[in-house]
Amino acid sequence: MSFQPIIPTGGLAGWTFLNRTLEAQKEAFGQSAQYRREEDYFRANIGNIETAEQLVADRRLLAFSLSAFGLDADLPNKFFIQKILSDGTSDNAALSNRLSDKTYREFSDAFGLGQGQVRKTQQTSFADEIIQKYETQKFEESVGNVNDDLRLALNLKREVSDLASSDMSERAKLFTVLGSPPLRTTFETAFRLPSAFAGLDIDRQVTVLEEKLESAFGDASISQFKDPDLSERLIQKFLLQSELSSFEATSSPAATALFLLRS
């Protein structure tokens, strides 16, 4: 039986409860026999991997590796994943550098199996780093099985903090938000951006995000979310707007107005 987190409700109340019990729930998750078996196999065998072809040939190792980056759906796409890994990330023409979802670039870079890269699979800390990412992803997935908004909130808390602290330019950080499906979803929801937003020119999308951030926080940068209080405000904004969107879809205008007054 797979691990199931305790989440008695959704929205802000669910987020408050989840944060209060997060460490205990993560510890319980870490003791799950189902995940322990996969972690033990990964730790015992990943050091033998020297090429992209070898990793793709071991379905169990590949499944674990993809799961650590939230790329589980690509398990059947072996040729594609082998190309992502073997191309590496050094060349601008590498496949992962040409995809809008930069998770693939992070995945390829983490393993270092491309031409001219330093292979990382045999480094001392490598297995621990990937296992930690795997546990984070799988825990968030288990939360999403109960409430997807709370999964997205956990992802937002983790990713926006890392992105805010990176040494990228502010514009590059905004492009990264737009290139990450979970981050894009949370930002679009938080700022009530319509479905047509995704069809705009990418530079225009960045400008719109800057305007929305400036209006809501008085600062157009992603770097501001190094401040945990501001990061929490963004998460709460996302959860409230998601609740409101769900409420609007099933309620009358008068009921929606009452909901807004009470929020």
Phi, psi and omega in degrees: 000130182282158180295138175231119181291159177266112179223096186288340182202171179254198177063204182295324179296318178294322179296318179298315179296315182298317179296322182292329184250009190302311184296318179295320181289323177295322179296317178297319178300317182296341180269358182297124182299325181303316182278328178301316181301316181291322178296318180297320179295316179299313182298323184284337189241342186295332180294344179275352184275124181240345181223161176298322180299319179295318181295316181294331181288337179261098187301323183290316177295319181295316180300317180295315183297315179294320180299326180298338181247011180070026183251029184308323184297343182270005181304319179287344186270063189296318181297316180299313181293322177298321178294318177303314183287315185287333176290331184070203183227000185289324184269133178301335181276355179301145186304316183295333178283345183260356180267145181290328178277107186281003174299325180294323178294317179298318179299309181298316182295325183297327184267332176064038183261008180273167179300133177078004179260159176276119180294129186255351186296339181256006177287148188304317186269357188300309183301316180298319182295316181289322178297320178298317178296320179299313181297320178297313181296314183292324177295316180296323177297319180295324174296318180296332177294338178263315182208110186291330178298322180289328173298314180295325178294318177298316179298317180298315180302317183286310188286322183290329177293314179298317182294318180299327184272354182286166182265017176291161172290161181298321180293320178297324178295321178292322175298323179295320175303313182290336181269357178252112183308315179294317179296317179302315181300315183291321179291317179298320179290314183301324183256012176052046179279134183288166180299333180292343181303319183295341181273355179287158171305141187300323178294324177292323177300317178299315180299318179297317178299318177301316180296319180293318178296316179299317181293320185276326188239354183074016183204128183271002187269156170278333182301335180300337184279009166294335177283115182302328180294321178289322176300318179295321177299320179296317179298315180297322178298316178300311183295319179295316181291326177293317176299316182297317180299318178295320181294318180297327183291340185237002187235166177281161177304323181294319179293323178296318178299320179294320177301316180296322179294327183275342185282000000 
